[in-house]
Amino acid sequence: MKKFLILAAMVFSMNAHTTESMRSCMLLPVTDGVDNKIGFRVFEDIENYIKDGSWCTYRSNSELINILGQYSKTLETHLNNKDVLKVVADKTKAGTMIRIGLILAANTTDVKVEIIGENGEDRYFKEQTLLKTTDTSVISQTVKNWLEMYEKTIPYNGRVKGVLGDQFTIDIGKKSQIFSGSEITIERPTVKRQHPLLKEVIDWQSEKIADAKVFDVGETQAQAKVTSYEGNKKLKIDDWVKVRSTEARKVVEQVNYGDKEDNQFGKLGSLGIFLNIGSGSITQSSSSERSLSGMMIGGDLEGEIWATRNWWAGLDIGKKFGSYKKDVGTFSQETNTTDNSYARLKFGYKYLPMGFFYGPQVDLYAGYATYSYGMSSNVIDGFTDFTFNGILLGVRGSLPVYEKMRAYLLIDFLLTSKYEEKTIVFGPDDSSSNYRLEVGAQYAYEPNITLSGGVQILQNKANFTGSTKEEQFKDTSAKIGAIFTF
């Protein structure tokens, strides 16, 4: 009787909500650009998958689907109309709409999945890839993988649907893996951030309201009680519920820990901060060889801005200091200090072989780079400020190897290397070359913090026709630091 009174009071406390839950979803008709036969088979498969799952309460409205079906010739146009989508969401009480588009060609299928908000224009998720098949089972599995990936980006487990003092109801139940005794946090959304170019919702900011504990769980809802408040604010309808821990919940999270955050797309870009320690050398070769070498230490900043999931622009800058000492040969001065720096402006394309942002990645990029060696001028020994610059080409590949670990390999070079001297020592070069090789590993310490470590080899070389035939600069260094996504 007491439980009934609590539930009744909570129901009467509910006011008209402003939004539906992102975990209340509807699957829109699937178009394939031809006769929609393949699209319909994919629709049936994905619909059954969603109904059998636990992350989404499926909103089916066969009458609405039949109405849309009458516009088969212009269905794709209607499904891209925000006003139509807003009506669909309103009629079905769906917080999100799953829009799947297929473009069929000879033995290929372009698959695109978008998750659209109830206002018809917010886009919470987007993925697209070209499959070398028209097999519906392969298409459906690709979509299922993406939907599992999207689930991990939903910023809450459930929402508050009724409040009575310190007790409240939650709109999720047993199927959502919440248990009696679950410790939960109540948060309130404050800011919704969108990508400035694509208008995709990429991040949410929220404030903590309270901690609570679940004391009763039904099939489709649960009841909990506040254990402590963060400030003076009280619970409201549609506040977010995040499950923190229970013994049963911990088991689930341990099993899926490697997948929990790794598939979540970054945000707008990244910034890497690195310490660079190693050795550097300069070698002059003619009839004989002489060289200097020494320890170098410095830092690197590597920034990227993601225009889309695949296209990006980057800027790398770095500086190192050190002192060279004689290794081989005769010099008028057996030591020389140096102040080396570099800058690389890059524009790249990220290829995702498996269609997942945090799966294997291959980056192809081009741009402009300059490498400067600021040695103390000594014309007798042939030292001054040397610079190599030109058009940059490169490739970078990375691969998940174990849970949060990734391995990466990078190589780039100056396609049109140009050699310059501050003070004329050797004069114009006949040719020059450059390459950079880097190999290392990365660890996802936090969703937005990646620890990185590797070894880098950088070489610049110029050839001449005079008494000095060749001058070569080579640095080998350890590079350790962190990458922050934002």
PyMOL commands that set and color helices and strands:
alter all, ss='L'
color gray80, all
select helices_A, chain A and resi 2-13+37-52+62-69+72-79+82-92+136-151+174-176+247-260
alter helices_A, ss='H'
color red, helices_A
select strands_A, chain A and resi 24-27+57-58+96-105+108-117+123-131+158-164+167-170+183-194+201-217+222-229+240-245+269-285+289-306+311-328+335-351+361-378+383-402+405-414+418-421+431-446+449-463+470-485
alter strands_A, ss='S'
color yellow, strands_A
deselect
rebuild
show_as cartoon
